[in-house]
Amino acid sequence: MSVVTDPARPAVAPEAPEPSRRRRGSFGFNSVSPREKFVRYVLLAFVLLITIGPFLWQLSTSLKGSGEDIYTRIPRLLPAQPTLDHYKAVTDTIPVWDYARNSLVVAVLVVGGNIVGASLAGFAISRLQFRGRKIVLGLFLATLVLPGEVTIISQYVTVREFGLANTLFGVALPGMIGALNVLLMYNAFRALPLEVDQAAIVDGANAWQRFVYIGLPSVRGTISVIAIFAFIGAWDDFLWPLIVLTDPNKYTLTVGLQYLSGTFSNNPRLIAAGTMIAFIPIVIVFATLQRFFFKGVEEGAVKG
């Protein structure tokens, strides 16, 4: 029996056979093989060991009792006789809270100076048109090449001529505007669309209004990054406060902790406890600003 086909109806191509299912155990383009995953975890463990390991060791040492050996062949992070007596001994030996207050004053001056000064300088270089703008930008880039030890003598002479030697403001002054922070703010402001500035100019906004109402709300992430780095740099600085300050009552915390290593050179538990006390404010600052810190990569987006 013959089958009559309709000539007006297009012929249907035969269906292609389904591709064979990928065998179990094979890997696609975006999948990770067990061997590669193992290598990644090994590298991650190595990075954690060299970064977090010293901190955990110091914390463990500060909590170990006086009768516990801290130099065992196999390191033990969990103390067998945990105690907080070493922290109390630190506060009884040196005026920790006075030193911490001095460090806080210096850190606040440095953070405030970098937020205000770097923001203004970065906005001026990136968004304003003036003669010599590229030269100023080149000078900021050139200062990054010089190490801090090269200019430390000239900085001290300048601070002394201003009559700021042996003062907390003299300690904070050289770090109140960092060249790297200016370049970070320059890059953050430059990422903003030019059309936003042009629209604001058409509406009658001046440079200050564009800076306050358009620029700053768009670069909060970068400001948080600058605040964190400036605080850590000012809080952990040891050499410059040691050079500027001569009055022990004005010592910062990092300089004051040297008394522990001099008086108790055979007791590293007290030194570790002092290190942990100096580390606590850094944790607090980072925990407070981390939400803005990790949003710094989103700078430059137009806010709706």
Salt bridges, closest charged atoms under 4 A:
GLU36 OE2 - ARG40 NH2 3.02
ASP92 OD2 - LYS88 NZ 3.04
ASP98 OD1 - ARG101 NH1 3.08
ASP197 OD2 - ARG127 NE 3.01
ASP197 OD1 - ARG210 NE 3.83
